[in-house]
Amino acid sequence: MLTKTVKLTTLALILTLTLAINVGATHAQVMPVTAHVDRTTVSTDEIVTLTVTIVGETNVPLPVLPHIEGAQIIG
């Protein structure tokens, strides 16, 4: 009897986690993300502005930009 209870509890936990992950993934797909730069050609020491726009809830975490060799993030 105890083994059956443990199996059912484990199954319920797995199903709950799977549902939570799927809902999170579905929710993430609803928020469109766009990015653009203010110019497409630059020379050394010129500044390029990258604008990232996320449409969705107000508590969306800030995007993390990858490291780009030789580039410096100003703001």
OpenMM code with the backbone's topology and positions (N, CA, C; nanometers):
from openmm import Vec3, app, unit

residues = "MET LEU THR LYS THR VAL LYS LEU THR THR LEU ALA LEU ILE LEU THR LEU THR LEU ALA ILE ASN VAL GLY ALA THR HIS ALA GLN VAL MET PRO VAL THR ALA HIS VAL ASP ARG THR THR VAL SER THR ASP GLU ILE VAL THR LEU THR VAL THR ILE VAL GLY GLU THR ASN VAL PRO LEU PRO VAL LEU PRO HIS ILE GLU GLY ALA GLN ILE ILE GLY".split()
positions = [
    Vec3(0.0824, -0.1192, 0.0000),
    Vec3(0.0000, 0.0000, 0.0000),
    Vec3(0.0870, 0.1259, 0.0000),
    Vec3(0.1934, 0.1256, 0.0807),
    Vec3(0.2827, 0.2404, 0.0870),
    Vec3(0.3530, 0.2616, -0.0468),
    Vec3(0.3926, 0.1546, -0.1120),
    Vec3(0.4591, 0.1644, -0.2413),
    Vec3(0.3664, 0.2254, -0.3453),
    Vec3(0.2389, 0.1876, -0.3434),
    Vec3(0.1423, 0.2433, -0.4375),
    Vec3(0.1233, 0.3925, -0.4117),
    Vec3(0.1199, 0.4339, -0.2862),
    Vec3(0.1056, 0.5751, -0.2518),
    Vec3(0.2270, 0.6542, -0.2993),
    Vec3(0.3454, 0.5995, -0.2794),
    Vec3(0.4680, 0.6667, -0.3240),
    Vec3(0.4687, 0.6794, -0.4757),
    Vec3(0.4282, 0.5744, -0.5462),
    Vec3(0.4238, 0.5791, -0.6924),
    Vec3(0.3238, 0.6833, -0.7408),
    Vec3(0.2053, 0.6884, -0.6791),
    Vec3(0.1045, 0.7867, -0.7196),
    Vec3(0.1508, 0.9285, -0.6887),
    Vec3(0.2147, 0.9474, -0.5742),
    Vec3(0.2663, 1.0796, -0.5385),
    Vec3(0.3754, 1.1226, -0.6361),
    Vec3(0.4641, 1.0309, -0.6701),
    Vec3(0.5704, 1.0606, -0.7662),
    Vec3(0.5125, 1.0938, -0.9035),
    Vec3(0.4136, 1.0171, -0.9465),
    Vec3(0.3491, 1.0428, -1.0750),
    Vec3(0.2805, 1.1791, -1.0749),
    Vec3(0.2112, 1.2115, -0.9655),
    Vec3(0.1440, 1.3411, -0.9555),
    Vec3(0.2454, 1.4550, -0.9595),
    Vec3(0.3586, 1.4375, -0.8924),
    Vec3(0.4631, 1.5395, -0.8925),
    Vec3(0.5209, 1.5588, -1.0324),
    Vec3(0.5470, 1.4500, -1.1019),
    Vec3(0.6006, 1.4579, -1.2386),
    Vec3(0.5013, 1.5266, -1.3316),
    Vec3(0.3745, 1.4912, -1.3213),
    Vec3(0.2728, 1.5548, -1.4062),
    Vec3(0.2601, 1.7030, -1.3755),
    Vec3(0.2658, 1.7396, -1.2476),
    Vec3(0.2569, 1.8804, -1.2089),
    Vec3(0.3753, 1.9592, -1.2636),
    Vec3(0.4959, 1.9042, -1.2502),
    Vec3(0.6143, 1.9726, -1.3027),
    Vec3(0.6094, 1.9855, -1.4545),
    Vec3(0.5645, 1.8806, -1.5214),
    Vec3(0.5522, 1.8844, -1.6673),
    Vec3(0.4536, 1.9917, -1.7102),
    Vec3(0.3409, 1.9994, -1.6417),
    Vec3(0.2412, 2.1017, -1.6732),
    Vec3(0.2969, 2.2407, -1.6486),
    Vec3(0.3670, 2.2590, -1.5384),
    Vec3(0.4242, 2.3899, -1.5067),
    Vec3(0.5263, 2.4317, -1.6120),
    Vec3(0.6088, 2.3381, -1.6560),
    Vec3(0.7084, 2.3692, -1.7588),
    Vec3(0.6401, 2.4040, -1.8903),
    Vec3(0.5381, 2.3280, -1.9287),
    Vec3(0.4673, 2.3550, -2.0543),
    Vec3(0.3936, 2.4872, -2.0499),
    Vec3(0.3321, 2.5205, -1.9377),
    Vec3(0.2630, 2.6491, -1.9252),
    Vec3(0.3641, 2.7621, -1.9340),
    Vec3(0.4796, 2.7462, -1.8689),
    Vec3(0.5837, 2.8483, -1.8760),
    Vec3(0.6352, 2.8667, -2.0172),
    Vec3(0.6560, 2.7574, -2.0884),
    Vec3(0.7039, 2.7660, -2.2266),
    Vec3(0.5993, 2.8299, -2.3162),
    Vec3(0.4736, 2.7944, -2.2964),
    Vec3(0.3657, 2.8539, -2.3748),
    Vec3(0.3552, 3.0021, -2.3455),
    Vec3(0.3663, 3.0378, -2.2188),
    Vec3(0.3575, 3.1785, -2.1804),
    Vec3(0.4734, 3.2574, -2.2409),
    Vec3(0.5910, 3.1988, -2.2439),
    Vec3(0.7076, 3.2672, -2.2987),
    Vec3(0.6923, 3.2910, -2.4485),
    Vec3(0.6225, 3.2037, -2.5183),
    Vec3(0.6050, 3.2189, -2.6616),
    Vec3(0.5104, 3.3331, -2.6956),
    Vec3(0.4281, 3.3742, -2.6017),
    Vec3(0.3311, 3.4797, -2.6270),
    Vec3(0.3978, 3.6163, -2.6293),
    Vec3(0.5110, 3.6314, -2.5616),
    Vec3(0.5777, 3.7608, -2.5524),
    Vec3(0.6754, 3.7781, -2.6681),
    Vec3(0.6400, 3.8600, -2.7675),
    Vec3(0.7321, 3.8798, -2.8796),
    Vec3(0.8536, 3.9639, -2.8390),
    Vec3(0.9676, 3.9284, -2.8939),
    Vec3(1.0919, 4.0011, -2.8693),
    Vec3(1.1440, 4.0494, -3.0036),
    Vec3(1.1749, 4.1778, -3.0114),
    Vec3(1.2349, 4.2329, -3.1326),
    Vec3(1.3646, 4.3043, -3.0950),
    Vec3(1.4563, 4.3100, -3.1888),
    Vec3(1.5827, 4.3798, -3.1668),
    Vec3(1.6243, 4.4463, -3.2970),
    Vec3(1.6790, 4.5660, -3.2843),
    Vec3(1.7325, 4.6329, -3.4027),
    Vec3(1.8470, 4.7256, -3.3621),
    Vec3(1.9306, 4.7579, -3.4598),
    Vec3(2.0416, 4.8504, -3.4384),
    Vec3(2.0158, 4.9769, -3.5188),
    Vec3(2.0796, 5.0864, -3.4775),
    Vec3(2.0551, 5.2147, -3.5439),
    Vec3(2.1351, 5.2326, -3.6723),
    Vec3(2.2271, 5.1415, -3.6998),
    Vec3(2.3029, 5.1447, -3.8253),
    Vec3(2.3548, 5.0055, -3.8552),
    Vec3(2.3835, 4.9790, -3.9800),
    Vec3(2.4300, 4.8455, -4.0181),
    Vec3(2.5776, 4.8424, -4.0550),
    Vec3(2.6391, 4.9590, -4.0708),
    Vec3(2.7814, 4.9675, -4.1017),
    Vec3(2.8466, 5.0605, -4.0007),
    Vec3(2.9550, 5.0145, -3.9386),
    Vec3(3.0258, 5.0968, -3.8403),
    Vec3(3.1757, 5.0828, -3.8598),
    Vec3(3.2468, 5.1836, -3.8129),
    Vec3(3.3931, 5.1805, -3.8129),
    Vec3(3.4408, 5.1610, -3.6694),
    Vec3(3.5706, 5.1428, -3.6539),
    Vec3(3.6292, 5.1287, -3.5209),
    Vec3(3.5983, 5.2522, -3.4368),
    Vec3(3.5658, 5.2320, -3.3115),
    Vec3(3.5366, 5.3370, -3.2132),
    Vec3(3.4040, 5.4088, -3.2358),
    Vec3(3.3207, 5.3621, -3.3261),
    Vec3(3.1865, 5.4195, -3.3406),
    Vec3(3.0908, 5.3484, -3.2454),
    Vec3(2.9854, 5.4180, -3.2078),
    Vec3(2.8851, 5.3621, -3.1172),
    Vec3(2.7651, 5.3148, -3.1974),
    Vec3(2.7204, 5.1949, -3.1662),
    Vec3(2.5997, 5.1378, -3.2265),
    Vec3(2.4993, 5.1185, -3.1142),
    Vec3(2.3757, 5.1607, -3.1365),
    Vec3(2.2713, 5.1427, -3.0364),
    Vec3(2.1875, 5.0214, -3.0725),
    Vec3(2.1848, 4.9242, -2.9819),
    Vec3(2.1018, 4.8052, -2.9967),
    Vec3(1.9796, 4.8243, -2.9084),
    Vec3(1.8617, 4.8163, -2.9685),
    Vec3(1.7370, 4.8294, -2.8936),
    Vec3(1.6660, 4.6953, -2.8927),
    Vec3(1.6391, 4.6438, -2.7729),
    Vec3(1.5665, 4.5180, -2.7559),
    Vec3(1.4324, 4.5518, -2.6932),
    Vec3(1.3241, 4.5081, -2.7572),
    Vec3(1.1894, 4.5351, -2.7079),
    Vec3(1.1203, 4.4032, -2.6772),
    Vec3(1.0681, 4.3928, -2.5548),
    Vec3(0.9921, 4.2756, -2.5127),
    Vec3(0.8520, 4.3233, -2.4784),
    Vec3(0.7522, 4.2689, -2.5459),
    Vec3(0.6137, 4.3072, -2.5206),
    Vec3(0.5519, 4.2000, -2.4323),
    Vec3(0.5065, 4.2407, -2.3145),
    Vec3(0.4471, 4.1434, -2.2233),
    Vec3(0.4305, 4.2022, -2.0857),
    Vec3(0.4383, 4.1151, -1.9871),
    Vec3(0.4205, 4.1560, -1.8494),
    Vec3(0.5306, 4.2516, -1.8063),
    Vec3(0.5032, 4.3263, -1.6994),
    Vec3(0.6011, 4.4237, -1.6520),
    Vec3(0.7149, 4.3607, -1.5737),
    Vec3(0.7000, 4.2366, -1.5289),
    Vec3(0.8056, 4.1746, -1.4490),
    Vec3(0.8945, 4.0817, -1.5318),
    Vec3(0.9105, 4.1109, -1.6589),
    Vec3(0.9970, 4.0316, -1.7464),
    Vec3(1.1418, 4.0653, -1.7122),
    Vec3(1.2266, 3.9640, -1.6899),
    Vec3(1.3667, 3.9936, -1.6583),
    Vec3(1.4380, 4.0569, -1.7777),
    Vec3(1.5385, 4.1372, -1.7492),
    Vec3(1.6159, 4.2007, -1.8553),
    Vec3(1.6903, 4.0949, -1.9358),
    Vec3(1.7006, 4.1141, -2.0666),
    Vec3(1.7747, 4.0170, -2.1476),
    Vec3(1.9235, 4.0234, -2.1154),
    Vec3(1.9904, 3.9108, -2.1257),
    Vec3(2.1346, 3.9035, -2.1024),
    Vec3(2.2027, 3.8948, -2.2380),
    Vec3(2.2848, 3.9932, -2.2670),
    Vec3(2.3547, 3.9957, -2.3952),
    Vec3(2.4792, 3.9088, -2.3887),
    Vec3(2.5097, 3.8384, -2.4964),
    Vec3(2.6318, 3.7567, -2.4980),
    Vec3(2.7548, 3.8465, -2.5065),
    Vec3(2.8686, 3.7939, -2.4641),
    Vec3(2.9942, 3.8680, -2.4741),
    Vec3(3.0348, 3.8762, -2.6211),
    Vec3(3.0659, 3.9958, -2.6652),
    Vec3(3.1125, 4.0162, -2.8022),
    Vec3(3.2551, 4.0693, -2.7928),
    Vec3(3.3488, 3.9931, -2.8452),
    Vec3(3.4899, 4.0291, -2.8369),
    Vec3(3.5131, 4.1681, -2.8952),
    Vec3(3.5757, 4.2560, -2.8168),
    Vec3(3.6081, 4.3899, -2.8619),
    Vec3(3.4968, 4.4912, -2.8443),
    Vec3(3.3792, 4.4479, -2.7999),
    Vec3(3.2672, 4.5402, -2.7808),
    Vec3(3.2555, 4.5775, -2.6334),
    Vec3(3.2020, 4.6962, -2.6088),
    Vec3(3.1825, 4.7435, -2.4723),
    Vec3(3.0385, 4.7896, -2.4574),
    Vec3(2.9708, 4.7402, -2.3539),
    Vec3(2.8332, 4.7826, -2.3276),
    Vec3(2.8387, 4.9101, -2.2452),
    Vec3(2.7764, 5.0162, -2.2959),
    Vec3(2.7830, 5.1468, -2.2309),
    Vec3(2.6672, 5.1671, -2.1337),
    Vec3(2.5496, 5.1292, -2.1707),
    Vec3(2.4362, 5.1550, -2.0811),
    Vec3(2.3274, 5.0541, -2.0928),
] * unit.nanometer
topology = app.Topology()
chain = topology.addChain("A")
for resn in residues:
    res = topology.addResidue(resn, chain)
    for name in ("N", "CA", "C"):
        topology.addAtom(name, app.Element.getBySymbol(name[0]), res)
